[in-house]
Amino acid sequence: MDLLRIASVPAATVSPETSVLEAVRLMSDERVGAVAVIREGKLTGIFTERDLMIRVVLESRDPGATRVGDVMTGQCISAKKDMSMGEALQLMTERHFRHLPVVDENDGVLGLLSIRNLLHNRVDKLSQELDSVVAFFTADGGGG
């Protein structure tokens, strides 16, 4: 399945020069836990709630004066849109991160996938399968 069907599209993005305060406002407005950081149309990093807590709050930095590029996670791992959901989930759980940018062949950001997106999709699929099994066993059809 195409990751972009369940990812946040378009992804919330900022430039490395954006202040942390502006980035957090965007995250709040978009109700997301991360923003992709882009320069000249290409992914250069990701800024997450974890980056905010560890690199800004814990270090007592001024969010209005601190630039995202100074506290982002650079060289972040990304996914191509044809990666399977299982591969994405495995990558995210093994590497211990909750957000995965989905990029095109030129590292342009197409969307931002969260582990929540993946888990909601998996729960929905399992619920549908369970409903099918229940319907099969409770059917009162002929020949039963």
VMD Tcl script that builds the backbone (N, CA, C; Angstrom):
set m [mol new atoms 432]
animate dup $m
set s [atomselect $m all]
$s set {name element resname resid chain x y z} {
  {N N MET 1 A 0.844 -1.187 0.000}
  {CA C MET 1 A 0.000 0.000 0.000}
  {C C MET 1 A 0.881 1.239 0.000}
  {N N ASP 2 A 0.450 2.229 -0.678}
  {CA C ASP 2 A 1.162 3.487 -0.785}
  {C C ASP 2 A 1.165 4.207 0.567}
  {N N LEU 3 A 2.353 4.488 1.082}
  {CA C LEU 3 A 2.468 5.166 2.378}
  {C C LEU 3 A 1.768 6.524 2.393}
  {N N LEU 4 A 1.691 7.159 1.247}
  {CA C LEU 4 A 1.083 8.492 1.194}
  {C C LEU 4 A -0.419 8.464 1.460}
  {N N ARG 5 A -1.037 7.284 1.356}
  {CA C ARG 5 A -2.470 7.194 1.654}
  {C C ARG 5 A -2.744 7.353 3.143}
  {N N ILE 6 A -1.749 7.078 3.987}
  {CA C ILE 6 A -1.963 7.192 5.432}
  {C C ILE 6 A -1.083 8.260 6.076}
  {N N ALA 7 A -0.127 8.808 5.332}
  {CA C ALA 7 A 0.768 9.843 5.872}
  {C C ALA 7 A 0.060 11.197 5.880}
  {N N SER 8 A 0.653 12.148 6.589}
  {CA C SER 8 A 0.178 13.535 6.545}
  {C C SER 8 A 0.685 14.154 5.252}
  {N N VAL 9 A -0.244 14.488 4.361}
  {CA C VAL 9 A 0.093 15.043 3.062}
  {C C VAL 9 A -0.746 16.281 2.837}
  {N N PRO 10 A -0.173 17.409 2.530}
  {CA C PRO 10 A 1.269 17.628 2.467}
  {C C PRO 10 A 1.859 17.660 3.872}
  {N N ALA 11 A 3.134 17.366 3.959}
  {CA C ALA 11 A 3.822 17.393 5.248}
  {C C ALA 11 A 3.980 18.829 5.719}
  {N N ALA 12 A 3.932 19.001 7.026}
  {CA C ALA 12 A 4.264 20.303 7.598}
  {C C ALA 12 A 5.776 20.475 7.446}
  {N N THR 13 A 6.190 21.591 6.856}
  {CA C THR 13 A 7.611 21.811 6.599}
  {C C THR 13 A 8.044 23.194 7.063}
  {N N VAL 14 A 9.319 23.282 7.401}
  {CA C VAL 14 A 9.952 24.547 7.758}
  {C C VAL 14 A 11.340 24.570 7.131}
  {N N SER 15 A 11.952 25.741 7.123}
  {CA C SER 15 A 13.337 25.845 6.675}
  {C C SER 15 A 14.247 25.800 7.899}
  {N N PRO 16 A 15.527 25.549 7.709}
  {CA C PRO 16 A 16.450 25.536 8.847}
  {C C PRO 16 A 16.527 26.892 9.558}
  {N N GLU 17 A 16.186 27.968 8.859}
  {CA C GLU 17 A 16.244 29.308 9.445}
  {C C GLU 17 A 15.014 29.659 10.279}
  {N N THR 18 A 13.972 28.850 10.199}
  {CA C THR 18 A 12.750 29.088 10.966}
  {C C THR 18 A 13.059 29.007 12.460}
  {N N SER 19 A 12.462 29.886 13.251}
  {CA C SER 19 A 12.674 29.807 14.696}
  {C C SER 19 A 11.947 28.591 15.256}
  {N N VAL 20 A 12.471 28.087 16.343}
  {CA C VAL 20 A 11.825 26.959 17.020}
  {C C VAL 20 A 10.401 27.331 17.407}
  {N N LEU 21 A 10.199 28.552 17.870}
  {CA C LEU 21 A 8.858 28.990 18.270}
  {C C LEU 21 A 7.890 28.914 17.093}
  {N N GLU 22 A 8.317 29.371 15.915}
  {CA C GLU 22 A 7.462 29.290 14.728}
  {C C GLU 22 A 7.180 27.831 14.360}
  {N N ALA 23 A 8.182 26.982 14.467}
  {CA C ALA 23 A 8.004 25.566 14.144}
  {C C ALA 23 A 7.010 24.914 15.098}
  {N N VAL 24 A 7.114 25.236 16.378}
  {CA C VAL 24 A 6.201 24.656 17.365}
  {C C VAL 24 A 4.777 25.165 17.124}
  {N N ARG 25 A 4.634 26.413 16.735}
  {CA C ARG 25 A 3.295 26.931 16.403}
  {C C ARG 25 A 2.696 26.151 15.233}
  {N N LEU 26 A 3.518 25.895 14.224}
  {CA C LEU 26 A 3.048 25.117 13.075}
  {C C LEU 26 A 2.668 23.705 13.504}
  {N N MET 27 A 3.488 23.081 14.338}
  {CA C MET 27 A 3.185 21.740 14.829}
  {C C MET 27 A 1.861 21.736 15.586}
  {N N SER 28 A 1.631 22.754 16.390}
  {CA C SER 28 A 0.381 22.857 17.137}
  {C C SER 28 A -0.802 23.063 16.189}
  {N N ASP 29 A -0.655 23.971 15.238}
  {CA C ASP 29 A -1.729 24.250 14.284}
  {C C ASP 29 A -2.088 23.011 13.457}
  {N N GLU 30 A -1.064 22.272 13.063}
  {CA C GLU 30 A -1.269 21.093 12.219}
  {C C GLU 30 A -1.557 19.827 13.033}
  {N N ARG 31 A -1.426 19.946 14.351}
  {CA C ARG 31 A -1.645 18.816 15.259}
  {C C ARG 31 A -0.739 17.631 14.917}
  {N N VAL 32 A 0.556 17.950 14.756}
  {CA C VAL 32 A 1.563 16.936 14.444}
  {C C VAL 32 A 2.713 17.033 15.437}
  {N N GLY 33 A 3.477 15.971 15.558}
  {CA C GLY 33 A 4.587 15.926 16.494}
  {C C GLY 33 A 5.939 16.179 15.867}
  {N N ALA 34 A 5.949 16.507 14.562}
  {CA C ALA 34 A 7.212 16.737 13.871}
  {C C ALA 34 A 6.963 17.546 12.602}
  {N N VAL 35 A 8.018 18.225 12.165}
  {CA C VAL 35 A 7.994 18.917 10.881}
  {C C VAL 35 A 9.234 18.517 10.102}
  {N N ALA 36 A 9.067 18.386 8.801}
  {CA C ALA 36 A 10.209 18.129 7.929}
  {C C ALA 36 A 10.937 19.452 7.716}
  {N N VAL 37 A 12.252 19.397 7.723}
  {CA C VAL 37 A 13.061 20.594 7.496}
  {C C VAL 37 A 13.607 20.505 6.077}
  {N N ILE 38 A 13.279 21.518 5.270}
  {CA C ILE 38 A 13.687 21.485 3.869}
  {C C ILE 38 A 14.495 22.726 3.509}
  {N N ARG 39 A 15.419 22.516 2.590}
  {CA C ARG 39 A 16.211 23.613 2.015}
  {C C ARG 39 A 16.265 23.364 0.518}
  {N N GLU 40 A 15.909 24.394 -0.237}
  {CA C GLU 40 A 15.890 24.313 -1.698}
  {C C GLU 40 A 15.097 23.109 -2.186}
  {N N GLY 41 A 13.973 22.849 -1.524}
  {CA C GLY 41 A 13.067 21.789 -1.942}
  {C C GLY 41 A 13.467 20.382 -1.542}
  {N N LYS 42 A 14.573 20.243 -0.795}
  {CA C LYS 42 A 15.040 18.910 -0.414}
  {C C LYS 42 A 15.060 18.742 1.099}
  {N N LEU 43 A 14.809 17.520 1.537}
  {CA C LEU 43 A 14.842 17.181 2.960}
  {C C LEU 43 A 16.263 17.346 3.506}
  {N N THR 44 A 16.380 18.131 4.586}
  {CA C THR 44 A 17.692 18.283 5.234}
  {C C THR 44 A 17.668 17.793 6.675}
  {N N GLY 45 A 16.482 17.525 7.209}
  {CA C GLY 45 A 16.372 17.049 8.580}
  {C C GLY 45 A 14.926 16.986 9.016}
  {N N ILE 46 A 14.758 16.719 10.292}
  {CA C ILE 46 A 13.431 16.656 10.889}
  {C C ILE 46 A 13.519 17.291 12.272}
  {N N PHE 47 A 12.480 18.021 12.646}
  {CA C PHE 47 A 12.410 18.627 13.972}
  {C C PHE 47 A 11.214 18.022 14.668}
  {N N THR 48 A 11.461 17.376 15.811}
  {CA C THR 48 A 10.424 16.631 16.518}
  {C C THR 48 A 10.213 17.168 17.923}
  {N N GLU 49 A 9.149 16.683 18.551}
  {CA C GLU 49 A 8.902 17.033 19.954}
  {C C GLU 49 A 10.086 16.635 20.827}
  {N N ARG 50 A 10.712 15.531 20.512}
  {CA C ARG 50 A 11.889 15.067 21.272}
  {C C ARG 50 A 13.049 16.051 21.132}
  {N N ASP 51 A 13.261 16.558 19.910}
  {CA C ASP 51 A 14.302 17.568 19.699}
  {C C ASP 51 A 14.003 18.810 20.535}
  {N N LEU 52 A 12.749 19.203 20.547}
  {CA C LEU 52 A 12.334 20.368 21.333}
  {C C LEU 52 A 12.665 20.175 22.810}
  {N N MET 53 A 12.307 19.039 23.348}
  {CA C MET 53 A 12.511 18.801 24.781}
  {C C MET 53 A 13.989 18.689 25.147}
  {N N ILE 54 A 14.751 17.934 24.364}
  {CA C ILE 54 A 16.141 17.661 24.723}
  {C C ILE 54 A 17.081 18.796 24.328}
  {N N ARG 55 A 16.904 19.350 23.132}
  {CA C ARG 55 A 17.863 20.329 22.619}
  {C C ARG 55 A 17.475 21.772 22.852}
  {N N VAL 56 A 16.218 22.009 23.242}
  {CA C VAL 56 A 15.789 23.385 23.498}
  {C C VAL 56 A 15.448 23.561 24.973}
  {N N VAL 57 A 14.443 22.844 25.452}
  {CA C VAL 57 A 13.987 23.012 26.836}
  {C C VAL 57 A 15.073 22.624 27.830}
  {N N LEU 58 A 15.622 21.435 27.683}
  {CA C LEU 58 A 16.628 20.944 28.628}
  {C C LEU 58 A 17.884 21.821 28.648}
  {N N GLU 59 A 18.206 22.422 27.504}
  {CA C GLU 59 A 19.382 23.292 27.422}
  {C C GLU 59 A 19.048 24.764 27.666}
  {N N SER 60 A 17.808 25.038 28.065}
  {CA C SER 60 A 17.339 26.398 28.381}
  {C C SER 60 A 17.587 27.394 27.246}
  {N N ARG 61 A 17.347 26.947 26.024}
  {CA C ARG 61 A 17.487 27.839 24.867}
  {C C ARG 61 A 16.215 28.656 24.685}
  {N N ASP 62 A 16.356 29.831 24.144}
  {CA C ASP 62 A 15.225 30.693 23.831}
  {C C ASP 62 A 14.602 30.215 22.518}
  {N N PRO 63 A 13.365 29.699 22.542}
  {CA C PRO 63 A 12.761 29.176 21.311}
  {C C PRO 63 A 12.529 30.244 20.245}
  {N N GLY 64 A 12.400 31.488 20.644}
  {CA C GLY 64 A 12.218 32.557 19.668}
  {C C GLY 64 A 13.504 32.934 18.967}
  {N N ALA 65 A 14.629 32.711 19.615}
  {CA C ALA 65 A 15.930 33.079 19.055}
  {C C ALA 65 A 16.685 31.886 18.473}
  {N N THR 66 A 16.247 30.682 18.790}
  {CA C THR 66 A 16.928 29.472 18.312}
  {C C THR 66 A 16.350 29.051 16.971}
  {N N ARG 67 A 17.219 28.761 16.031}
  {CA C ARG 67 A 16.795 28.321 14.702}
  {C C ARG 67 A 16.660 26.803 14.673}
  {N N VAL 68 A 15.687 26.327 13.926}
  {CA C VAL 68 A 15.434 24.894 13.815}
  {C C VAL 68 A 16.687 24.160 13.338}
  {N N GLY 69 A 17.410 24.750 12.412}
  {CA C GLY 69 A 18.605 24.115 11.874}
  {C C GLY 69 A 19.668 23.824 12.921}
  {N N ASP 70 A 19.626 24.543 14.048}
  {CA C ASP 70 A 20.606 24.338 15.119}
  {C C ASP 70 A 20.223 23.196 16.057}
  {N N VAL 71 A 18.970 22.776 16.022}
  {CA C VAL 71 A 18.505 21.773 16.996}
  {C C VAL 71 A 17.760 20.595 16.358}
  {N N MET 72 A 17.679 20.572 15.049}
  {CA C MET 72 A 16.964 19.490 14.356}
  {C C MET 72 A 17.805 18.220 14.360}
  {N N THR 73 A 17.164 17.133 14.005}
  {CA C THR 73 A 17.866 15.890 13.736}
  {C C THR 73 A 18.226 15.920 12.257}
  {N N GLY 74 A 19.502 16.069 11.976}
  {CA C GLY 74 A 19.966 16.133 10.591}
  {C C GLY 74 A 20.170 14.731 10.047}
  {N N GLN 75 A 20.299 14.648 8.753}
  {CA C GLN 75 A 20.531 13.372 8.076}
  {C C GLN 75 A 19.557 12.289 8.570}
  {N N CYS 76 A 18.294 12.663 8.637}
  {CA C CYS 76 A 17.296 11.705 9.108}
  {C C CYS 76 A 17.011 10.653 8.042}
  {N N ILE 77 A 16.541 9.541 8.497}
  {CA C ILE 77 A 16.162 8.449 7.608}
  {C C ILE 77 A 14.819 8.803 6.977}
  {N N SER 78 A 14.674 8.465 5.714}
  {CA C SER 78 A 13.413 8.719 5.023}
  {C C SER 78 A 12.975 7.451 4.291}
  {N N ALA 79 A 11.759 7.502 3.785}
  {CA C ALA 79 A 11.195 6.362 3.045}
  {C C ALA 79 A 10.772 6.836 1.669}
  {N N LYS 80 A 10.837 5.944 0.713}
  {CA C LYS 80 A 10.240 6.192 -0.602}
  {C C LYS 80 A 8.768 5.784 -0.517}
  {N N LYS 81 A 7.944 6.371 -1.362}
  {CA C LYS 81 A 6.501 6.134 -1.249}
  {C C LYS 81 A 6.101 4.694 -1.507}
  {N N ASP 82 A 6.952 3.913 -2.169}
  {CA C ASP 82 A 6.594 2.524 -2.449}
  {C C ASP 82 A 7.039 1.553 -1.352}
  {N N MET 83 A 7.614 2.067 -0.270}
  {CA C MET 83 A 7.966 1.203 0.861}
  {C C MET 83 A 6.674 0.645 1.461}
  {N N SER 84 A 6.712 -0.610 1.870}
  {CA C SER 84 A 5.507 -1.200 2.453}
  {C C SER 84 A 5.301 -0.672 3.874}
  {N N MET 85 A 4.059 -0.760 4.324}
  {CA C MET 85 A 3.769 -0.326 5.691}
  {C C MET 85 A 4.518 -1.179 6.702}
  {N N GLY 86 A 4.640 -2.464 6.442}
  {CA C GLY 86 A 5.370 -3.350 7.336}
  {C C GLY 86 A 6.835 -2.957 7.440}
  {N N GLU 87 A 7.448 -2.627 6.299}
  {CA C GLU 87 A 8.844 -2.194 6.302}
  {C C GLU 87 A 9.005 -0.891 7.071}
  {N N ALA 88 A 8.074 0.031 6.866}
  {CA C ALA 88 A 8.139 1.315 7.563}
  {C C ALA 88 A 8.000 1.121 9.069}
  {N N LEU 89 A 7.048 0.302 9.469}
  {CA C LEU 89 A 6.843 0.041 10.894}
  {C C LEU 89 A 8.070 -0.625 11.508}
  {N N GLN 90 A 8.638 -1.588 10.814}
  {CA C GLN 90 A 9.828 -2.270 11.314}
  {C C GLN 90 A 11.003 -1.295 11.447}
  {N N LEU 91 A 11.207 -0.462 10.448}
  {CA C LEU 91 A 12.276 0.528 10.483}
  {C C LEU 91 A 12.111 1.473 11.670}
  {N N MET 92 A 10.894 1.956 11.869}
  {CA C MET 92 A 10.635 2.914 12.937}
  {C C MET 92 A 10.789 2.280 14.311}
  {N N THR 93 A 10.340 1.053 14.483}
  {CA C THR 93 A 10.463 0.420 15.801}
  {C C THR 93 A 11.898 0.009 16.086}
  {N N GLU 94 A 12.610 -0.496 15.079}
  {CA C GLU 94 A 14.011 -0.890 15.296}
  {C C GLU 94 A 14.912 0.298 15.574}
  {N N ARG 95 A 14.645 1.442 14.922}
  {CA C ARG 95 A 15.492 2.618 15.063}
  {C C ARG 95 A 14.990 3.576 16.149}
  {N N HIS 96 A 13.847 3.262 16.763}
  {CA C HIS 96 A 13.285 4.036 17.884}
  {C C HIS 96 A 12.939 5.480 17.517}
  {N N PHE 97 A 12.245 5.654 16.398}
  {CA C PHE 97 A 11.714 6.979 16.099}
  {C C PHE 97 A 10.267 6.863 15.662}
  {N N ARG 98 A 9.545 7.983 15.785}
  {CA C ARG 98 A 8.099 7.958 15.578}
  {C C ARG 98 A 7.634 8.693 14.332}
  {N N HIS 99 A 8.549 9.322 13.603}
  {CA C HIS 99 A 8.176 10.080 12.409}
  {C C HIS 99 A 9.135 9.746 11.282}
  {N N LEU 100 A 8.574 9.568 10.083}
  {CA C LEU 100 A 9.366 9.167 8.930}
  {C C LEU 100 A 8.933 9.988 7.717}
  {N N PRO 101 A 9.812 10.858 7.228}
  {CA C PRO 101 A 9.474 11.597 6.005}
  {C C PRO 101 A 9.403 10.645 4.811}
  {N N VAL 102 A 8.440 10.886 3.949}
  {CA C VAL 102 A 8.305 10.132 2.707}
  {C C VAL 102 A 8.751 11.080 1.590}
  {N N VAL 103 A 9.744 10.630 0.826}
  {CA C VAL 103 A 10.366 11.505 -0.171}
  {C C VAL 103 A 10.291 10.907 -1.572}
  {N N ASP 104 A 10.468 11.783 -2.560}
  {CA C ASP 104 A 10.561 11.325 -3.947}
  {C C ASP 104 A 12.016 11.009 -4.280}
  {N N GLU 105 A 12.278 10.708 -5.548}
  {CA C GLU 105 A 13.625 10.312 -5.952}
  {C C GLU 105 A 14.654 11.437 -5.831}
  {N N ASN 106 A 14.188 12.696 -5.686}
  {CA C ASN 106 A 15.090 13.836 -5.534}
  {C C ASN 106 A 15.137 14.365 -4.105}
  {N N ASP 107 A 14.673 13.581 -3.155}
  {CA C ASP 107 A 14.591 13.962 -1.740}
  {C C ASP 107 A 13.627 15.109 -1.465}
  {N N GLY 108 A 12.676 15.303 -2.359}
  {CA C GLY 108 A 11.596 16.245 -2.095}
  {C C GLY 108 A 10.593 15.586 -1.168}
  {N N VAL 109 A 10.116 16.316 -0.182}
  {CA C VAL 109 A 9.211 15.744 0.815}
  {C C VAL 109 A 7.799 15.649 0.246}
  {N N LEU 110 A 7.263 14.428 0.251}
  {CA C LEU 110 A 5.906 14.174 -0.229}
  {C C LEU 110 A 4.901 14.103 0.917}
  {N N GLY 111 A 5.354 13.635 2.067}
  {CA C GLY 111 A 4.480 13.488 3.223}
  {C C GLY 111 A 5.304 13.140 4.445}
  {N N LEU 112 A 4.644 13.093 5.585}
  {CA C LEU 112 A 5.301 12.739 6.838}
  {C C LEU 112 A 4.469 11.659 7.518}
  {N N LEU 113 A 5.071 10.504 7.698}
  {CA C LEU 113 A 4.398 9.351 8.269}
  {C C LEU 113 A 4.701 9.280 9.761}
  {N N SER 114 A 3.687 9.062 10.558}
  {CA C SER 114 A 3.910 8.867 11.990}
  {C C SER 114 A 3.584 7.424 12.353}
  {N N ILE 115 A 4.164 6.970 13.420}
  {CA C ILE 115 A 3.876 5.612 13.868}
  {C C ILE 115 A 2.394 5.488 14.212}
  {N N ARG 116 A 1.791 6.589 14.633}
  {CA C ARG 116 A 0.354 6.594 14.904}
  {C C ARG 116 A -0.438 6.288 13.633}
  {N N ASN 117 A -0.018 6.887 12.501}
  {CA C ASN 117 A -0.678 6.587 11.219}
  {C C ASN 117 A -0.649 5.092 10.939}
  {N N LEU 118 A 0.523 4.503 11.125}
  {CA C LEU 118 A 0.687 3.071 10.853}
  {C C LEU 118 A -0.156 2.217 11.794}
  {N N LEU 119 A -0.140 2.553 13.069}
  {CA C LEU 119 A -0.884 1.749 14.039}
  {C C LEU 119 A -2.390 1.875 13.843}
  {N N HIS 120 A -2.882 3.075 13.535}
  {CA C HIS 120 A -4.316 3.239 13.256}
  {C C HIS 120 A -4.719 2.406 12.048}
  {N N ASN 121 A -3.881 2.433 11.026}
  {CA C ASN 121 A -4.177 1.649 9.834}
  {C C ASN 121 A -4.204 0.167 10.147}
  {N N ARG 122 A -3.256 -0.291 10.934}
  {CA C ARG 122 A -3.175 -1.719 11.295}
  {C C ARG 122 A -4.394 -2.123 12.129}
  {N N VAL 123 A -4.791 -1.292 13.077}
  {CA C VAL 123 A -5.970 -1.589 13.904}
  {C C VAL 123 A -7.224 -1.638 13.035}
  {N N ASP 124 A -7.362 -0.690 12.109}
  {CA C ASP 124 A -8.523 -0.690 11.214}
  {C C ASP 124 A -8.577 -1.982 10.394}
  {N N LYS 125 A -7.434 -2.395 9.875}
  {CA C LYS 125 A -7.381 -3.618 9.064}
  {C C LYS 125 A -7.740 -4.837 9.909}
  {N N LEU 126 A -7.196 -4.925 11.118}
  {CA C LEU 126 A -7.510 -6.051 11.997}
  {C C LEU 126 A -8.982 -6.065 12.390}
  {N N SER 127 A -9.562 -4.893 12.615}
  {CA C SER 127 A -10.983 -4.807 12.957}
  {C C SER 127 A -11.850 -5.309 11.807}
  {N N GLN 128 A -11.485 -4.951 10.583}
  {CA C GLN 128 A -12.233 -5.418 9.417}
  {C C GLN 128 A -12.128 -6.937 9.276}
  {N N GLU 129 A -10.931 -7.473 9.500}
  {CA C GLU 129 A -10.750 -8.918 9.416}
  {C C GLU 129 A -11.564 -9.633 10.490}
  {N N LEU 130 A -11.574 -9.085 11.694}
  {CA C LEU 130 A -12.349 -9.677 12.778}
  {C C LEU 130 A -13.844 -9.643 12.450}
  {N N ASP 131 A -14.326 -8.535 11.921}
  {CA C ASP 131 A -15.732 -8.434 11.533}
  {C C ASP 131 A -16.085 -9.489 10.490}
  {N N SER 132 A -15.171 -9.727 9.545}
  {CA C SER 132 A -15.413 -10.744 8.510}
  {C C SER 132 A -15.491 -12.140 9.116}
  {N N VAL 133 A -14.610 -12.432 10.035}
  {CA C VAL 133 A -14.606 -13.751 10.684}
  {C C VAL 133 A -15.886 -13.940 11.499}
  {N N VAL 134 A -16.278 -12.930 12.249}
  {CA C VAL 134 A -17.502 -13.001 13.047}
  {C C VAL 134 A -18.707 -13.195 12.129}
  {N N ALA 135 A -18.761 -12.450 11.029}
  {CA C ALA 135 A -19.872 -12.580 10.091}
  {C C ALA 135 A -19.925 -13.981 9.493}
  {N N PHE 136 A -18.767 -14.539 9.185}
  {CA C PHE 136 A -18.715 -15.893 8.619}
  {C C PHE 136 A -19.272 -16.914 9.583}
  {N N PHE 137 A -18.859 -16.834 10.859}
  {CA C PHE 137 A -19.271 -17.855 11.824}
  {C C PHE 137 A -20.696 -17.645 12.355}
  {N N THR 138 A -21.236 -16.473 12.202}
  {CA C THR 138 A -22.594 -16.228 12.701}
  {C C THR 138 A -23.618 -16.212 11.569}
  {N N ALA 139 A -23.163 -16.440 10.332}
  {CA C ALA 139 A -24.088 -16.441 9.191}
  {C C ALA 139 A -25.053 -17.610 9.302}
  {N N ASP 140 A -26.289 -17.368 8.950}
  {CA C ASP 140 A -27.341 -18.405 9.002}
  {C C ASP 140 A -27.720 -18.804 7.581}
  {N N GLY 141 A -26.721 -19.092 6.795}
  {CA C GLY 141 A -26.997 -19.446 5.415}
  {C C GLY 141 A -27.410 -20.902 5.260}
  {N N GLY 142 A -27.896 -21.225 4.083}
  {CA C GLY 142 A -28.306 -22.597 3.792}
  {C C GLY 142 A -27.099 -23.535 3.775}
  {N N GLY 143 A -27.320 -24.775 4.131}
  {CA C GLY 143 A -26.264 -25.769 4.101}
  {C C GLY 143 A -25.326 -25.715 5.281}
  {N N GLY 144 A -25.590 -24.814 6.225}
  {CA C GLY 144 A -24.708 -24.570 7.347}
  {C C GLY 144 A -24.661 -25.639 8.323}
}
mol reanalyze $m
mol bondsrecalc $m
mol representation Tube
mol addrep $m
